[in-house]
Amino acid sequence: MSVDEGEYWQTRSLDLLRQRMSAYDRLVAAVVGATKDSTDDGPPIVAEISNDARFDRLEAEGRKEFAAELEQMHQLRPIK
């Protein structure tokens, strides 16, 4: 069974697909940024989204939008 998280298959809506992809970009950037912040002494975190020119903005927006989820992640593994 395949899953279409962007709901494009069901809706054929490019606007909805763009909205979903944008949310995923913000979430991934926030998680990557938080993980990088928490692993200063470990191996470097390598993530393709870090190369995106929008990374800093996406990370900031994602940290704000997904603060509760990041806090849950922090509870599982402390983030500085």
C-alpha positions in Angstrom: 0.0 0.0 0.0 1.4 3.4 -0.9 0.9 6.6 1.0 0.5 10.1 -0.5 1.2 12.5 2.4 0.8 15.4 0.1 -2.7 14.2 -0.9 -2.0 15.0 -4.5 -3.3 11.6 -5.7 -6.6 12.2 -4.0 -7.1 15.9 -4.7 -4.8 16.7 -7.7 -4.3 20.0 -5.9 -0.8 21.5 -6.6 -1.6 24.2 -3.9 -2.2 21.6 -1.3 0.9 19.7 -2.3 3.0 22.9 -2.1 1.6 23.6 1.4 2.4 20.1 2.6 5.9 20.1 1.1 6.6 23.6 2.7 5.5 22.3 6.1 7.8 19.3 5.7 10.7 21.6 4.7 10.1 23.6 7.9 9.9 20.5 10.1 13.0 18.9 8.7 15.0 22.2 9.0 13.9 22.6 12.6 14.8 19.1 13.5 18.2 19.3 11.7 18.9 22.7 13.4 18.0 21.4 16.9 20.0 18.2 16.4 23.0 20.2 15.3 22.7 22.4 18.3 22.6 19.4 20.6 25.6 17.6 19.2 28.4 20.1 19.3 31.0 17.5 20.4 29.8 14.6 18.2 30.2 13.9 14.6 28.9 16.6 12.3 25.2 16.4 11.2 25.0 16.1 7.4 21.6 17.0 5.9 20.9 18.2 2.4 18.4 20.8 3.6 21.3 22.6 5.3 22.5 23.5 1.8 19.2 25.2 0.9 19.5 29.0 0.7 16.3 29.2 2.7 17.6 27.0 5.6 17.9 29.6 8.3 14.4 31.0 7.6 12.9 27.5 7.4 14.6 26.5 10.6 13.3 29.6 12.5 9.8 29.1 11.2 9.9 25.4 11.9 11.1 25.9 15.4 8.2 28.2 16.1 5.6 26.1 14.3 6.7 22.8 15.7 7.9 23.9 19.2 5.7 21.3 20.9 7.1 18.4 18.8 10.6 19.6 19.3 10.1 19.7 23.0 8.9 16.1 22.9 12.0 15.3 21.0 14.0 17.1 23.6 12.4 15.0 26.3 13.5 11.8 24.6 17.0 13.2 24.0 18.0 16.5 25.6 18.7 19.3 23.2 20.8 22.2 24.4 
